[in-house]
Amino acid sequence: DFSGLDDLMTEDWTVVKALADAYGEWITKYGVDGFRIDTAKHVDPYFFGRWLPLVNQTAAAAGKPSFTSFGEAWLTDTAQLSELMLARQLPSVLDFPYQDTVRKFVSDQVTGRSLALLFDDDDYYTSASTNAYGLTTFLGNHDMGRIGFFLATGTSAEGPALLERDVLAHDVLYLTRGVPVVYYGDEVGMTGSGDGKDKNARQDMFPTEVAAWRTEERVGGAPIG
């Protein structure tokens, strides 16, 4: 089991087919346009090569020929991460090496040279059907925390200077290679409470009675209230 979650026997074709049918219903019933596949490294090596074609077939039949899927595997080593695309046949993965480098760059922990070295490794992702331009890039998430939290706690910037760094981070996200993903709430400057990780980075965007979320710092604006 993985952290108490049930372990499905993904080596078994019956399980693969059942999961394809279940995920297919999200597409046909609710019009889902893509899947973020959590903990993607915790299945057998052949699962995605058997499961994704069934999902994509359902999506195409539902009028979504460009349906997309990307896997989440918290790996900051490019060679290891690329294997999920090259050997396990995921079309894309969340680019954790990118996140780590860009976060440090916009926090003045490293120079642009680190970005150049990151992109020098892009050939790891190249195959007949994949390359680094299809990677899913991001600045933060529910597990590690938000980019606003990293900037607020990892730099001395405040007020307009903090907003400038946040805008710079998103400029880099949008204008470099990859397919950018913004974590909900970052667009209104949410930062996260406490240590900024896990449950403290999962704020409700509706009116809330959680005192910490009503009063926490927000990049570019006053607390939500």
C-alpha positions as CSV (number, residue, x, y, z in Angstrom):
1,D,0.0,0.0,0.0
2,F,1.0,3.6,-0.6
3,S,0.5,5.7,2.6
4,G,-2.5,3.6,3.6
5,L,-4.2,3.8,0.1
6,D,-5.3,0.5,-1.4
7,D,-2.9,-1.0,-3.9
8,L,-4.7,-2.0,-7.1
9,M,-3.2,-4.8,-9.2
10,T,-2.5,-2.7,-12.3
11,E,-0.7,-5.6,-13.9
12,D,-4.1,-7.3,-14.3
13,W,-5.9,-6.5,-17.6
14,T,-9.3,-6.5,-15.8
15,V,-8.1,-3.7,-13.5
16,V,-6.7,-1.7,-16.5
17,K,-10.0,-2.0,-18.4
18,A,-12.0,-1.1,-15.3
19,L,-9.9,2.0,-14.7
20,A,-10.2,3.0,-18.3
21,D,-14.0,2.6,-18.2
22,A,-14.1,4.7,-15.0
23,Y,-11.9,7.5,-16.3
24,G,-13.7,7.4,-19.6
25,E,-17.0,8.3,-17.9
26,W,-15.5,11.5,-16.6
27,I,-14.9,12.4,-20.2
28,T,-18.2,11.3,-21.7
29,K,-20.4,12.5,-18.8
30,Y,-18.7,15.6,-17.7
31,G,-16.6,16.8,-20.6
32,V,-13.2,16.6,-18.9
33,D,-10.5,17.9,-21.2
34,G,-7.4,16.2,-19.5
35,F,-6.1,14.3,-16.5
36,R,-3.4,15.1,-14.0
37,I,-2.3,11.7,-12.8
38,D,-1.2,11.7,-9.2
39,T,1.7,9.5,-7.9
40,A,2.3,8.2,-11.4
41,K,5.4,6.3,-10.5
42,H,3.5,4.0,-8.2
43,V,2.1,1.7,-10.8
44,D,3.7,-1.1,-12.8
45,P,6.0,0.0,-15.7
46,Y,3.6,-1.2,-18.4
47,F,0.4,0.4,-17.1
48,F,0.3,3.6,-19.0
49,G,1.1,2.0,-22.3
50,R,-2.0,-0.2,-21.8
51,W,-4.4,2.2,-20.1
52,L,-3.9,5.6,-21.9
53,P,-4.7,4.3,-25.4
54,L,-8.1,3.2,-24.0
55,V,-8.7,6.6,-22.4
56,N,-7.6,8.4,-25.5
57,Q,-9.9,6.3,-27.7
58,T,-12.8,7.2,-25.5
59,A,-11.8,10.9,-25.7
60,A,-11.6,10.9,-29.4
61,A,-15.0,9.3,-29.7
62,A,-16.3,12.0,-27.5
63,G,-15.0,14.7,-29.8
64,K,-11.8,15.4,-27.9
65,P,-8.9,14.4,-30.2
66,S,-6.5,16.6,-28.4
67,F,-7.2,15.1,-24.9
68,T,-4.2,15.5,-22.7
69,S,-2.8,13.7,-19.7
70,F,0.3,14.4,-17.6
71,G,1.8,12.5,-14.7
72,E,2.9,13.7,-11.3
73,A,6.1,12.1,-9.9
74,W,8.2,14.2,-7.4
75,L,11.6,13.7,-9.1
76,T,14.0,16.5,-9.5
77,D,16.5,14.5,-11.4
78,T,15.9,15.0,-15.2
79,A,17.2,11.5,-16.2
80,Q,14.9,9.8,-13.7
81,L,11.9,12.0,-14.6
82,S,12.3,11.5,-18.3
83,E,12.0,7.7,-18.0
84,L,8.3,8.2,-17.1
85,M,7.8,9.5,-20.7
86,L,10.4,7.4,-22.5
87,A,9.9,4.0,-20.8
88,R,6.5,4.3,-19.2
89,Q,4.8,6.1,-22.2
90,L,3.3,9.0,-20.4
91,P,2.8,11.9,-22.9
92,S,3.9,14.5,-20.3
93,V,5.0,14.9,-16.7
94,L,5.1,17.7,-14.2
95,D,8.5,19.3,-14.6
96,F,9.8,19.3,-11.0
97,P,13.4,20.1,-12.1
98,Y,12.0,23.2,-13.8
99,Q,10.0,24.2,-10.7
100,D,13.0,23.9,-8.4
101,T,15.3,25.9,-10.7
102,V,12.8,28.7,-11.5
103,R,11.8,29.1,-7.8
104,K,15.5,29.6,-6.9
105,F,16.1,31.9,-9.8
106,V,13.2,34.3,-8.9
107,S,14.3,34.2,-5.3
108,D,17.9,35.3,-6.2
109,Q,19.3,32.0,-5.0
110,V,20.8,31.1,-8.4
111,T,21.6,33.0,-11.6
112,G,20.3,32.6,-15.1
113,R,23.1,30.1,-15.6
114,S,21.1,27.6,-13.7
115,L,18.2,28.0,-16.2
116,A,20.6,27.5,-19.1
117,L,21.9,24.3,-17.5
118,L,18.3,23.1,-16.9
119,F,17.5,23.5,-20.6
120,D,20.7,21.9,-21.6
121,D,19.2,18.6,-20.2
122,D,16.1,18.9,-22.5
123,D,17.4,16.2,-24.8
124,Y,16.6,13.6,-22.2
125,Y,13.0,13.9,-23.1
126,T,13.4,13.5,-26.8
127,S,11.9,10.5,-28.5
128,A,9.9,9.9,-31.7
129,S,6.7,11.2,-30.0
130,T,7.9,13.4,-27.0
131,N,10.2,16.3,-26.3
132,A,10.7,18.9,-23.6
133,Y,8.2,21.3,-25.1
134,G,5.4,19.0,-24.0
135,L,6.5,19.0,-20.3
136,T,4.0,20.4,-17.8
137,T,5.7,23.4,-16.1
138,F,4.6,24.9,-12.8
139,L,5.8,27.1,-9.9
140,G,4.2,25.4,-6.9
141,N,1.4,23.0,-5.8
142,H,-0.6,21.7,-2.9
143,D,2.2,19.5,-1.6
144,M,5.2,21.8,-1.6
145,G,3.4,25.2,-1.3
146,R,2.7,28.2,-3.5
147,I,5.1,30.4,-5.3
148,G,3.8,33.3,-3.3
149,F,4.8,31.6,-0.1
150,F,8.3,30.8,-1.4
151,L,8.8,34.5,-2.4
152,A,7.3,35.9,0.9
153,T,9.5,33.6,3.1
154,G,12.5,33.1,0.9
155,T,13.3,36.7,0.1
156,S,13.2,40.1,1.8
157,A,10.7,41.5,-0.7
158,E,7.5,43.1,0.5
159,G,4.6,45.0,-1.1
160,P,5.3,46.1,-4.7
161,A,8.7,44.4,-4.7
162,L,7.1,41.1,-3.8
163,L,4.5,41.5,-6.5
164,E,7.2,42.2,-9.0
165,R,9.0,39.0,-8.1
166,D,5.7,37.1,-8.4
167,V,5.0,38.6,-11.9
168,L,8.6,37.7,-12.9
169,A,8.0,34.1,-11.8
170,H,4.9,33.9,-14.0
171,D,6.6,35.6,-16.9
172,V,9.3,32.9,-16.8
173,L,6.5,30.2,-16.6
174,Y,4.6,31.6,-19.6
175,L,7.5,32.5,-21.8
176,T,9.9,29.5,-21.5
177,R,9.3,26.1,-23.0
178,G,6.7,23.7,-21.8
179,V,2.9,23.8,-21.1
180,P,2.3,26.1,-18.1
181,V,0.0,25.1,-15.2
182,V,-1.1,27.7,-12.6
183,Y,-2.1,26.4,-9.2
184,Y,-5.6,27.8,-8.4
185,G,-5.4,30.9,-6.2
186,D,-2.0,32.0,-7.4
187,E,-3.8,34.3,-9.8
188,V,-5.2,36.3,-6.8
189,G,-1.9,36.2,-4.8
190,M,-2.7,33.5,-2.3
191,T,0.4,32.5,-0.3
192,G,-0.5,29.8,2.3
193,S,-0.5,29.8,6.1
194,G,1.9,28.3,8.6
195,D,4.6,26.3,6.9
196,G,2.8,26.9,3.6
197,K,2.7,23.2,2.7
198,D,0.0,20.5,2.1
199,K,-3.2,21.5,3.9
200,N,-1.9,25.0,4.5
201,A,-1.8,25.5,0.7
202,R,-5.3,24.3,0.0
203,Q,-7.3,27.4,0.8
204,D,-10.9,27.7,-0.1
205,M,-11.7,30.4,-2.6
206,F,-15.2,30.8,-1.2
207,P,-16.0,32.8,1.9
208,T,-14.2,31.0,4.8
209,E,-14.4,30.9,8.6
210,V,-10.8,29.7,8.9
211,A,-9.0,32.6,10.6
212,A,-5.6,31.9,9.2
213,W,-6.9,32.0,5.7
214,R,-8.9,35.1,6.2
215,T,-5.9,37.0,7.5
216,E,-2.9,35.6,5.6
217,E,-0.7,37.7,3.4
218,R,-1.7,38.0,-0.2
219,V,0.7,39.1,-2.9
220,G,-0.5,42.3,-4.6
221,G,-3.5,42.8,-2.3
222,A,-5.0,42.9,1.1
223,P,-5.9,39.7,3.0
224,I,-9.0,38.0,1.7
225,G,-11.0,38.7,4.8
